[in-house]
Amino acid sequence: MAGANFYKKEIPKEYIEKGYWQLPTLSEMWDRNAREYPDKEAVVDSRTRLTWSEAKKWIDRMAIRFVELGLKKDDVMVLQLPNFAEFCLLRVALEKAGVFFLPALRTLRHEEMKYMLSHMKACGIVIPWKFRDFDYFQMVKEIQPDLPALQHIFVVGDEVPEGTISLKEIVNTPLEEKYPSDYLQGKGFSVTDISFVCHTTGTTGFPKFMEERACTLIHSGVRGDGACVKLNADDTLAALSPAAIGPNVINYFAAPYFASKVALLEHFSAEEALELIEKEKVTVASGVPTQAVMMVRDANPDDYNLDSLRAFWLAGAPLGYEDAVEVEKKLGCQAVQVYGAVDFGGISSGSLDDSREVRFRTVGRPFEGNQVRLLEESGKEAPEGGIGEITVRGPCGGAGFYKDLEATRAAFTEEGWFSTGDLGRWDEQGNLKVVGRIKDVIIRGGQNIYPPEIENILISHPKVAAAALVGMPDSVMGEKACLYVVPKAGEVLTFDEMVAFLKEKGIAPYKLPERLELLEEMPLVAGMKVDKKVLREDILQKLKAEG
């Protein structure tokens, strides 16, 4: 792959010698579990239920078929699937066959998919024929004439369109009987090979593609996520989010290490998430904060038996303190947040042993091996208690952007330091606090306003379901703060109520929002983070219309 040589060769050697990257591959984990726990359930969804031994057979047959079809090492396979069991299993099969795995959000459509498939020169794609009233096969057929490298269309399901390859037919055929038991040996990736590509969900332009080694994600999942929630072989995890990494690192990379079972929810609703937890006796749920809040506000958790649930692993966006307390109280479990970046990987988190103050008001301590520095604009480290840009290097870090050395060098130094674009400071106990995004800081008359401070307070208002603060241009002050709020059902928040509430909380006058806009729902990026670009454009257009 293209971006992996942007930093010094000594860095991968350093992480191997320190033991961070001395881990089994995904396929080695699944093979081991098939030997040691053959009849224990490994993965389930609403259509599929497989033990570790059944899963190994499924994976091996798919890997053999990929090789039979002539897929070569470093070819790229794109998966645009809902949270199906096949998504989890194909990741392992592709590793065994030596084919790059690139997951695509199922909500991407013609232009984004054509760009992705073309940019990556993907030789194949795996899709459902139709899902939730959208015809994925029709979309692929419409863009395929512009994609000469795209030769194989694999389809999940009982029925597949003519001219496509049925996954079900492959895994029901005993291909392993045609070959010696070591047929796949030497064909797959090692744990330190780049074997996975993840696309960004940025708010500008087309996505970039981050190259990943399995060892970085496994290290992050096992010694980060898994360690923080004390994962073990008796656990059953619920994958509630369709994310390829983020909240699902624990499901895809930690669960097989610990031989934990994973139950996948194909499409999220609060009721179906609670039903899955009850049915599968889930012990550790994972998702994004929006999902956790919906589960306690859009449904009644008391209607379900959630006694098995002990932890909720959250990623993708911060969860406000009051929301987090409500989630814990109503679901009867502890919630833990992880902090990371698609362009880097897992950075830090709290753990089950931490207090609520640590778990919800900070992002905890760096994962094992990660180093974090806070840099001022001058490039010097921020003084004790000071605010600076969060920069990080470590064994959880990605390997650079595919075919984009310029973007790679802009984000990483040769020593492997990655600039997150987030602002942070250390608390007195050595926990990291994220205070905002550099680009989101509002500079009012030369004074900085950090939006999360205001947002986290407003979310505790009894009438507020969601809050987002953005800057709006002002001819005198340069910028002023505009607050967007989604009120709770049946509620209306006035500007005066908002200001009075913030004053009661002791907020400095210059930080008070000077305009309030009410929304029915927040615009989101990939269903996780508030898209503040949309909000900034909205207020800009409103100001222009008002003259």
Secondary structure, DSSP 4 states (H G I P E B T S, - for coil): --GGGSS-THHHHHHHHTTTT----HHHHHHHHHHHSTTSEEEE-SS-EEEHHHHHHHHHHHHHHHHHTTPPTT-EEEE---S-HHHHHHHHHHHHHT-EEEE--TT--HHHHHHHHHHHT-SEEEEESEETTEEHHHHHHHHGGG-TT--EEEEESS---TTSEEHHHHHTS-GGGGS-TTTTTTTS--TTSEEEEEE---SSSSPPEEEEEHHHHHHIIIIIIIHHTT--TT-EEEE-S--SSGGGHIIIIIHHHHT-EEEE-SS--HHHHHHHHHHHT-SEEEE-HHHHHHHHHSS-GGGS--TT--EEEE-SS---HHHHHHHHHHHTSEEEEEEEETTTEEEEE--TTS-HHHHHHS--EEPTT-EEEEE-TTSSBPPTT--EEEEEESTT----BTT-HHHHHHHB-TT--EEEEEEEEE-TTS-EEEEEEGGG-EEETTEEE-HHHHHHHHTTSTTEEEEEEEEEEETTTEEEEEEEEEEPTT----HHHHHHHHHHTT--GGGS-SEEEE-SS--EETTTEE-HHHHHHHHHHHHHHH-
